[in-house]
Amino acid sequence: MQTSFVIEQLNDLNKAVDQLLPLVLERKKVAFVGDIGAGKTTFIKLLCQRLGITETTSSPTFSIINEYKTSKHLVRHIDLYRLKEADEALDIGMLDLLEDEHFCFVEWPMLIEGYFPTQTLWVKITAKLTGERIFELFYE
C-alpha cells in the first residue's frame, strides 16, 4: 500500500505523528528515508515522546544505536548514515533488532533494505524549500 500527505511547516510534525502512530504501533519496525535536513530525526524524537519516552532523545549518528525505555516500550533509534557496507550493520546485530518485538526506527536504511521484515513501514520524508514536508508511506 502507498499513501502520502503534506505537513505545511516543521512545527506541524505532531500532525504527522498523529497520522502515523497507529501504523507504527502495529508494525514496530519503521525505516525512514530522506535527505539530510528532511526532518527524520526530529520526527523520531516526537514519535518517541508520544510513545512515552521522557528522557532526552538525540541523534544516534555517532553512537549508531540509541535505546529508550518506558514501562511499556523499548525503542531503538538507529542511524546507519556512517556505515559503508551492509556487513557493518549486520555485525552490530541489526538482524536481531529487526526480528524482535521492540520498536526499531531506522534512519538511512537503504544499506540493508533487503533485510527488513515485510511488515516494515517505510516513510520517505521530502523537504520542500517552502518548509513543507511530504510524507510518503509504503507498506504491505
C-alpha positions as CSV (number, residue, x, y, z in Angstrom):
1,M,0.0,0.0,0.0
2,Q,1.2,3.5,-0.7
3,T,-0.2,6.8,0.7
4,S,1.1,10.3,1.2
5,F,0.3,13.5,3.0
6,V,1.8,17.0,3.4
7,I,2.8,18.9,6.5
8,E,2.8,22.6,5.9
9,Q,5.6,23.5,8.4
10,L,8.2,21.7,10.5
11,N,6.2,22.9,13.5
12,D,3.2,20.8,12.4
13,L,5.1,17.5,12.7
14,N,2.8,16.4,15.5
15,K,0.1,16.1,12.9
16,A,2.2,13.6,11.1
17,V,2.8,11.7,14.3
18,D,-0.9,11.5,14.8
19,Q,-1.4,10.1,11.4
20,L,1.4,7.6,11.6
21,L,1.1,6.4,15.2
22,P,-1.5,3.6,14.5
23,L,0.7,2.1,11.8
24,V,3.8,2.4,14.0
25,L,2.1,0.7,16.9
26,E,1.0,-2.1,14.6
27,R,4.3,-2.7,12.8
28,K,7.0,-1.5,15.2
29,K,9.7,-1.5,12.5
30,V,9.9,1.8,10.7
31,A,12.5,2.7,8.0
32,F,13.0,6.5,7.4
33,V,14.3,7.7,4.1
34,G,15.0,11.3,3.2
35,D,17.8,13.8,2.6
36,I,19.8,15.4,5.4
37,G,17.6,18.0,7.0
38,A,14.3,16.5,5.8
39,G,13.2,16.1,9.4
40,K,13.7,12.3,10.1
41,T,15.4,12.8,13.5
42,T,13.0,15.5,14.6
43,F,10.1,13.3,13.6
44,I,11.5,10.3,15.5
45,K,12.0,12.4,18.6
46,L,8.3,13.4,18.5
47,L,7.3,9.8,17.9
48,C,9.4,8.7,21.0
49,Q,7.7,11.3,23.1
50,R,4.3,10.1,22.0
51,L,5.3,6.5,23.0
52,G,6.1,7.8,26.5
53,I,9.8,8.4,26.3
54,T,10.5,11.1,28.9
55,E,14.3,11.2,28.6
56,T,16.0,13.5,26.2
57,T,16.4,11.8,22.8
58,S,19.2,12.6,20.4
59,S,20.5,11.6,17.0
60,P,22.4,8.4,17.0
61,T,24.7,9.4,14.1
62,F,27.8,8.7,16.1
63,S,26.6,6.0,18.5
64,I,24.6,4.3,15.7
65,I,22.0,2.9,18.2
66,N,20.2,4.8,21.0
67,E,17.8,2.9,23.2
68,Y,15.0,4.4,25.2
69,K,12.7,2.6,27.7
70,T,9.3,3.2,29.2
71,S,7.3,0.9,31.4
72,K,5.6,-0.4,28.3
73,H,8.1,0.0,25.4
74,L,11.7,-0.4,24.3
75,V,12.5,1.9,21.4
76,R,15.7,1.7,19.4
77,H,16.6,4.7,17.2
78,I,19.2,3.6,14.7
79,D,21.2,5.7,12.2
80,L,23.1,3.9,9.6
81,Y,24.4,7.0,7.8
82,R,28.1,6.5,8.8
83,L,28.2,2.8,7.8
84,K,29.6,2.0,4.4
85,E,28.7,-1.7,3.9
86,A,25.8,-4.0,4.9
87,D,28.2,-6.2,6.8
88,E,28.9,-3.4,9.2
89,A,25.2,-3.2,10.1
90,L,24.9,-7.0,10.4
91,D,28.0,-7.0,12.7
92,I,26.2,-4.7,15.2
93,G,23.3,-7.1,15.3
94,M,20.8,-5.4,13.0
95,L,19.1,-8.7,12.0
96,D,18.3,-9.4,15.7
97,L,16.9,-5.9,16.2
98,L,14.7,-6.2,13.1
99,E,13.3,-9.5,14.2
100,D,12.5,-8.8,17.9
101,E,9.2,-7.4,19.3
102,H,10.5,-4.0,20.2
103,F,10.2,-0.7,18.3
104,C,13.0,0.0,15.8
105,F,13.2,3.3,14.0
106,V,16.0,3.3,11.3
107,E,17.4,6.3,9.5
108,W,19.3,5.7,6.3
109,P,18.0,2.1,5.9
110,M,18.9,1.6,2.3
111,L,22.2,0.0,3.2
112,I,20.3,-3.0,4.5
113,E,17.0,-2.6,2.6
114,G,16.7,-6.3,1.8
115,Y,16.9,-7.4,5.5
116,F,13.8,-5.6,6.8
117,P,10.7,-7.7,7.6
118,T,7.8,-7.5,5.2
119,Q,5.6,-5.7,7.8
120,T,8.1,-2.7,7.9
121,L,6.6,0.7,7.5
122,W,8.7,2.7,5.1
123,V,8.5,6.5,5.5
124,K,10.0,8.8,2.9
125,I,10.2,12.5,4.0
126,T,10.9,15.1,1.4
127,A,11.5,18.7,2.5
128,K,10.5,21.5,0.1
129,L,12.0,25.0,0.1
130,T,8.7,26.4,1.3
131,G,9.1,24.4,4.5
132,E,6.5,21.8,3.6
133,R,7.3,18.1,4.3
134,I,5.9,15.5,2.1
135,F,5.4,12.1,3.8
136,E,5.2,9.1,1.6
137,L,4.3,5.8,3.3
138,F,4.9,2.4,1.8
139,Y,3.8,-0.9,3.5
140,E,2.3,-4.2,2.8
